[in-house]
Amino acid sequence: MSNSKSGRGSLLAGGIAATLASACCLGPLILLALGVSGAWIGSLTALEPYRPIFIAIALIAIFFAWRRIYRRADDCNPDNTCATPSARKSYKVMFWLVAVLTLTALAYPYAVPFFY
């Protein structure tokens, strides 16, 4: 089974890109909320110029994952993972987790004034 058939590669790329997109802004806020502090937290903002690129990569990867995960089950070869109902359900759950993480990265600059 290849990653292009299951959507796993797109989910992984989307998750990594969404995590990197939110690392510059959301990371320091979460660390401060957990009580972690220090001057090194300021260095996390070094990823801010790359945030739009990471968000674009995440949105493209989510689109391709959505195409693979939500296709009709009869488009799958019966030997592939996409034909198994439990695997399809777990891919859908992972898809929505990555989508929420990406939406958080998109909405963060607009919601941050409510937290400070």
TORPA-4810 file (N, C-alpha, C, O; in nm, 3 decimals):
<nodes>
NODE_1_0.083_-0.117_0.000_0.000_0.000_0.000_0.088_0.124_0.000_0.180_0.135_0.082_M
NODE_2_0.062_0.215_-0.088_0.140_0.339_-0.094_0.066_0.449_-0.021_-0.056_0.443_-0.005_S
NODE_3_0.140_0.551_0.023_0.080_0.663_0.093_-0.016_0.741_0.005_-0.113_0.798_0.056_N
NODE_4_0.008_0.746_-0.125_-0.080_0.821_-0.213_-0.217_0.758_-0.222_-0.314_0.828_-0.250_S
NODE_5_-0.229_0.629_-0.199_-0.358_0.561_-0.205_-0.438_0.580_-0.077_-0.561_0.580_-0.082_K
NODE_6_-0.373_0.595_0.036_-0.445_0.599_0.163_-0.471_0.740_0.212_-0.564_0.759_0.291_S
NODE_7_-0.396_0.837_0.171_-0.410_0.973_0.223_-0.321_0.998_0.343_-0.318_1.109_0.396_G
NODE_8_-0.248_0.897_0.388_-0.162_0.910_0.506_-0.052_1.013_0.484_-0.022_1.091_0.575_R
NODE_9_0.008_1.015_0.367_0.115_1.111_0.339_0.064_1.255_0.342_0.131_1.343_0.394_G
NODE_10_-0.054_1.277_0.286_-0.112_1.411_0.288_-0.147_1.453_0.430_-0.128_1.569_0.467_S
NODE_11_-0.198_1.361_0.509_-0.230_1.392_0.648_-0.103_1.427_0.726_-0.102_1.522_0.804_L
NODE_12_0.001_1.352_0.704_0.128_1.378_0.773_0.185_1.513_0.733_0.228_1.590_0.819_L
NODE_13_0.185_1.543_0.605_0.235_1.672_0.557_0.151_1.787_0.611_0.205_1.890_0.651_A
NODE_14_0.020_1.769_0.612_-0.068_1.873_0.665_-0.048_1.896_0.813_-0.049_2.009_0.860_G
NODE_15_-0.031_1.787_0.888_-0.008_1.799_1.032_0.123_1.868_1.065_0.128_1.952_1.155_G
NODE_16_0.227_1.833_0.993_0.358_1.897_1.017_0.353_2.044_0.979_0.403_2.128_1.053_I
NODE_17_0.293_2.075_0.865_0.285_2.215_0.823_0.199_2.297_0.918_0.232_2.411_0.948_A
NODE_18_0.088_2.240_0.964_0.003_2.313_1.059_0.074_2.335_1.192_0.059_2.441_1.253_A
NODE_19_0.149_2.237_1.237_0.226_2.252_1.361_0.332_2.360_1.346_0.350_2.442_1.436_T
NODE_20_0.402_2.362_1.234_0.503_2.465_1.211_0.439_2.603_1.195_0.497_2.703_1.238_L
NODE_21_0.321_2.608_1.135_0.254_2.737_1.117_0.210_2.796_1.250_0.207_2.918_1.266_A
NODE_22_0.176_2.712_1.345_0.130_2.763_1.474_0.241_2.769_1.578_0.218_2.819_1.688_S
NODE_23_0.359_2.719_1.547_0.469_2.715_1.645_0.518_2.854_1.683_0.557_2.877_1.797_A
NODE_24_0.516_2.946_1.588_0.570_3.079_1.616_0.482_3.159_1.710_0.532_3.241_1.786_C
NODE_25_0.355_3.136_1.707_0.263_3.221_1.781_0.191_3.146_1.893_0.188_3.192_2.007_C
NODE_26_0.136_3.033_1.859_0.059_2.956_1.956_0.148_2.884_2.055_0.110_2.865_2.170_L
NODE_27_0.267_2.844_2.013_0.360_2.774_2.101_0.396_2.852_2.226_0.384_2.798_2.336_G
NODE_28_0.440_2.977_2.214_0.472_3.054_2.334_0.353_3.074_2.427_0.368_3.070_2.549_P
NODE_29_0.234_3.094_2.370_0.115_3.113_2.453_0.083_2.987_2.533_0.051_2.996_2.651_L
NODE_30_0.093_2.872_2.470_0.066_2.746_2.540_0.171_2.721_2.647_0.139_2.681_2.758_I
NODE_31_0.298_2.745_2.613_0.403_2.725_2.712_0.387_2.818_2.832_0.407_2.776_2.946_L
NODE_32_0.352_2.943_2.808_0.329_3.035_2.919_0.208_2.995_3.002_0.210_3.008_3.125_L
NODE_33_0.103_2.946_2.937_-0.015_2.901_3.010_0.016_2.779_3.097_-0.046_2.760_3.202_A
NODE_34_0.112_2.698_3.055_0.152_2.581_3.133_0.254_2.615_3.241_0.291_2.529_3.321_L
NODE_35_0.299_2.739_3.243_0.394_2.781_3.346_0.538_2.774_3.305_0.627_2.797_3.387_G
NODE_36_0.566_2.742_3.180_0.704_2.736_3.131_0.742_2.876_3.087_0.669_2.940_3.011_V
NODE_37_0.855_2.923_3.134_0.896_3.057_3.094_1.046_3.060_3.071_1.118_2.965_3.104_S
NODE_38_1.091_3.167_3.017_1.233_3.186_2.992_1.254_3.273_2.871_1.163_3.294_2.791_G
NODE_39_1.374_3.322_2.858_1.406_3.410_2.745_1.405_3.335_2.613_1.386_3.396_2.508_A
NODE_40_1.425_3.204_2.615_1.432_3.125_2.492_1.296_3.118_2.421_1.291_3.088_2.302_W
NODE_41_1.187_3.145_2.492_1.055_3.140_2.429_1.044_3.247_2.320_0.973_3.227_2.221_I
NODE_42_1.113_3.358_2.338_1.112_3.463_2.237_1.173_3.419_2.105_1.141_3.476_2.001_G
NODE_43_1.259_3.320_2.108_1.320_3.274_1.984_1.224_3.192_1.898_1.253_3.167_1.781_S
NODE_44_1.112_3.150_1.954_1.013_3.076_1.875_0.947_3.164_1.770_0.889_3.113_1.674_L
NODE_45_0.954_3.294_1.787_0.894_3.385_1.688_0.978_3.394_1.561_0.937_3.463_1.468_T
NODE_46_1.090_3.330_1.555_1.174_3.332_1.434_1.104_3.265_1.316_1.141_3.290_1.201_A
NODE_47_1.004_3.180_1.341_0.932_3.113_1.234_0.819_3.198_1.176_0.755_3.158_1.079_L
NODE_48_0.792_3.314_1.234_0.680_3.400_1.191_0.683_3.435_1.042_0.577_3.431_0.980_E
NODE_49_0.797_3.469_0.981_0.796_3.502_0.838_0.754_3.384_0.749_0.707_3.405_0.637_P
NODE_50_0.771_3.262_0.797_0.739_3.144_0.718_0.596_3.094_0.742_0.554_2.997_0.679_Y
NODE_51_0.523_3.157_0.830_0.388_3.113_0.866_0.295_3.102_0.745_0.227_3.000_0.732_R
NODE_52_0.288_3.202_0.655_0.200_3.187_0.538_0.236_3.069_0.449_0.148_3.004_0.392_P
NODE_53_0.365_3.042_0.436_0.409_2.928_0.355_0.363_2.797_0.418_0.312_2.709_0.348_I
NODE_54_0.380_2.785_0.550_0.338_2.662_0.618_0.186_2.645_0.611_0.138_2.533_0.595_F
NODE_55_0.112_2.753_0.623_-0.034_2.745_0.614_-0.076_2.702_0.474_-0.166_2.620_0.459_I
NODE_56_-0.012_2.757_0.372_-0.045_2.717_0.234_-0.015_2.570_0.211_-0.095_2.499_0.149_A
NODE_57_0.098_2.523_0.260_0.132_2.381_0.246_0.030_2.295_0.319_-0.013_2.191_0.268_I
NODE_58_-0.010_2.337_0.438_-0.109_2.261_0.516_-0.243_2.255_0.444_-0.305_2.149_0.439_A
NODE_59_-0.288_2.367_0.387_-0.416_2.367_0.317_-0.413_2.280_0.192_-0.510_2.210_0.162_L
NODE_60_-0.303_2.283_0.119_-0.290_2.198_0.000_-0.289_2.051_0.040_-0.355_1.969_-0.022_I
NODE_61_-0.213_2.019_0.145_-0.208_1.880_0.190_-0.344_1.833_0.241_-0.383_1.719_0.217_A
NODE_62_-0.416_1.920_0.310_-0.550_1.883_0.360_-0.645_1.859_0.244_-0.728_1.768_0.249_I
NODE_63_-0.634_1.939_0.139_-0.718_1.917_0.021_-0.694_1.779_-0.039_-0.789_1.706_-0.069_F
NODE_64_-0.566_1.744_-0.058_-0.536_1.613_-0.117_-0.575_1.499_-0.024_-0.620_1.394_-0.071_F
NODE_65_-0.559_1.518_0.107_-0.603_1.415_0.202_-0.754_1.399_0.197_-0.805_1.287_0.200_A
NODE_66_-0.825_1.509_0.189_-0.972_1.504_0.181_-1.016_1.427_0.056_-1.108_1.346_0.061_W
NODE_67_-0.949_1.454_-0.058_-0.983_1.384_-0.181_-0.964_1.234_-0.167_-1.045_1.156_-0.216_R
NODE_68_-0.857_1.192_-0.099_-0.828_1.050_-0.084_-0.917_0.984_0.021_-0.963_0.871_0.001_R
NODE_69_-0.942_1.052_0.130_-1.015_0.990_0.241_-1.165_0.984_0.214_-1.229_0.885_0.249_I
NODE_70_-1.220_1.087_0.153_-1.365_1.092_0.133_-1.409_1.047_-0.006_-1.519_1.080_-0.049_Y
NODE_71_-1.325_0.974_-0.075_-1.370_0.917_-0.202_-1.459_0.797_-0.173_-1.465_0.748_-0.060_R
NODE_72_-1.527_0.752_-0.274_-1.617_0.638_-0.257_-1.536_0.513_-0.224_-1.427_0.492_-0.276_R
NODE_73_-1.592_0.430_-0.138_-1.522_0.308_-0.096_-1.506_0.211_-0.212_-1.412_0.132_-0.213_A
NODE_74_-1.597_0.215_-0.311_-1.584_0.122_-0.423_-1.474_0.163_-0.520_-1.442_0.087_-0.612_D
NODE_75_-1.414_0.283_-0.501_-1.298_0.322_-0.581_-1.170_0.255_-0.532_-1.067_0.260_-0.599_D
NODE_76_-1.177_0.194_-0.415_-1.060_0.129_-0.356_-1.047_-0.014_-0.404_-1.146_-0.082_-0.431_C
NODE_77_-0.924_-0.058_-0.414_-0.897_-0.199_-0.436_-0.928_-0.271_-0.305_-0.886_-0.222_-0.199_N
NODE_78_-0.999_-0.382_-0.306_-1.035_-0.450_-0.180_-0.916_-0.490_-0.094_-0.932_-0.514_0.026_P
NODE_79_-0.796_-0.498_-0.152_-0.678_-0.535_-0.076_-0.614_-0.415_-0.005_-0.529_-0.434_0.081_D
NODE_80_-0.654_-0.295_-0.039_-0.594_-0.175_0.020_-0.658_-0.142_0.154_-0.767_-0.188_0.187_N
NODE_81_-0.587_-0.061_0.230_-0.635_-0.019_0.361_-0.761_0.066_0.350_-0.846_0.062_0.439_T
NODE_82_-0.775_0.142_0.242_-0.890_0.231_0.229_-1.022_0.156_0.218_-1.128_0.216_0.233_C
NODE_83_-1.018_0.026_0.192_-1.140_-0.053_0.185_-1.185_-0.103_0.322_-1.298_-0.151_0.336_A
NODE_84_-1.100_-0.092_0.423_-1.133_-0.138_0.558_-1.208_-0.028_0.632_-1.156_0.083_0.644_T
NODE_85_-1.329_-0.055_0.683_-1.407_0.050_0.752_-1.336_0.110_0.873_-1.346_0.231_0.895_P
NODE_86_-1.266_0.029_0.951_-1.198_0.084_1.069_-1.084_0.177_1.030_-1.061_0.278_1.096_S
NODE_87_-1.013_0.144_0.924_-0.905_0.231_0.877_-0.962_0.361_0.820_-0.905_0.468_0.842_A
NODE_88_-1.072_0.351_0.748_-1.135_0.472_0.693_-1.180_0.564_0.806_-1.166_0.686_0.796_R
NODE_89_-1.233_0.506_0.912_-1.278_0.587_1.026_-1.160_0.655_1.095_-1.167_0.773_1.129_K
NODE_90_-1.050_0.581_1.116_-0.934_0.641_1.183_-0.871_0.751_1.097_-0.825_0.851_1.150_S
NODE_91_-0.869_0.733_0.964_-0.818_0.837_0.876_-0.906_0.962_0.883_-0.856_1.075_0.879_Y
NODE_92_-1.036_0.942_0.893_-1.127_1.057_0.903_-1.106_1.132_1.033_-1.110_1.255_1.034_K
NODE_93_-1.085_1.059_1.142_-1.060_1.124_1.271_-0.929_1.203_1.265_-0.924_1.318_1.309_V
NODE_94_-0.824_1.142_1.210_-0.697_1.213_1.197_-0.710_1.334_1.105_-0.650_1.438_1.130_M
NODE_95_-0.788_1.319_0.998_-0.810_1.430_0.906_-0.870_1.550_0.978_-0.824_1.662_0.961_F
NODE_96_-0.973_1.526_1.059_-1.038_1.637_1.127_-0.950_1.696_1.236_-0.959_1.815_1.264_W
NODE_97_-0.865_1.616_1.299_-0.770_1.672_1.396_-0.670_1.766_1.328_-0.641_1.874_1.380_L
NODE_98_-0.619_1.725_1.214_-0.527_1.809_1.139_-0.599_1.935_1.088_-0.541_2.043_1.089_V
NODE_99_-0.724_1.920_1.044_-0.800_2.036_0.997_-0.822_2.137_1.109_-0.811_2.257_1.087_A
NODE_100_-0.853_2.089_1.230_-0.872_2.180_1.343_-0.741_2.249_1.378_-0.741_2.369_1.408_V
NODE_101_-0.631_2.177_1.375_-0.501_2.238_1.402_-0.468_2.345_1.298_-0.415_2.451_1.333_L
NODE_102_-0.500_2.320_1.173_-0.476_2.419_1.068_-0.566_2.541_1.086_-0.521_2.654_1.070_T
NODE_103_-0.691_2.519_1.119_-0.781_2.632_1.143_-0.737_2.713_1.264_-0.755_2.835_1.267_L
NODE_104_-0.681_2.647_1.364_-0.627_2.718_1.479_-0.511_2.807_1.437_-0.500_2.921_1.482_T
NODE_105_-0.425_2.756_1.351_-0.313_2.836_1.302_-0.362_2.955_1.219_-0.302_3.062_1.223_A
NODE_106_-0.471_2.936_1.146_-0.526_3.045_1.066_-0.592_3.151_1.153_-0.577_3.270_1.127_L
NODE_107_-0.665_3.109_1.255_-0.744_3.202_1.336_-0.665_3.264_1.450_-0.711_3.361_1.511_A
NODE_108_-0.550_3.211_1.480_-0.474_3.256_1.598_-0.448_3.407_1.599_-0.471_3.469_1.703_Y
NODE_109_-0.400_3.469_1.491_-0.371_3.613_1.499_-0.495_3.697_1.531_-0.483_3.806_1.588_P
NODE_110_-0.612_3.649_1.495_-0.734_3.724_1.521_-0.788_3.700_1.662_-0.859_3.784_1.716_Y
NODE_111_-0.756_3.586_1.721_-0.806_3.551_1.853_-0.710_3.589_1.965_-0.752_3.596_2.081_A
NODE_112_-0.584_3.612_1.935_-0.483_3.638_2.038_-0.514_3.761_2.125_-0.483_3.758_2.244_V
NODE_113_-0.574_3.868_2.072_-0.602_3.982_2.160_-0.696_3.948_2.276_-0.695_4.018_2.377_P
NODE_114_-0.775_3.844_2.263_-0.865_3.804_2.371_-0.792_3.734_2.484_-0.847_3.722_2.594_F
NODE_115_-0.671_3.687_2.461_-0.596_3.615_2.562_-0.495_3.701_2.636_-0.450_3.663_2.745_F
NODE_116_-0.458_3.816_2.583_-0.358_3.902_2.648_-0.423_4.023_2.708_-0.355_4.107_2.767_Y
</nodes>
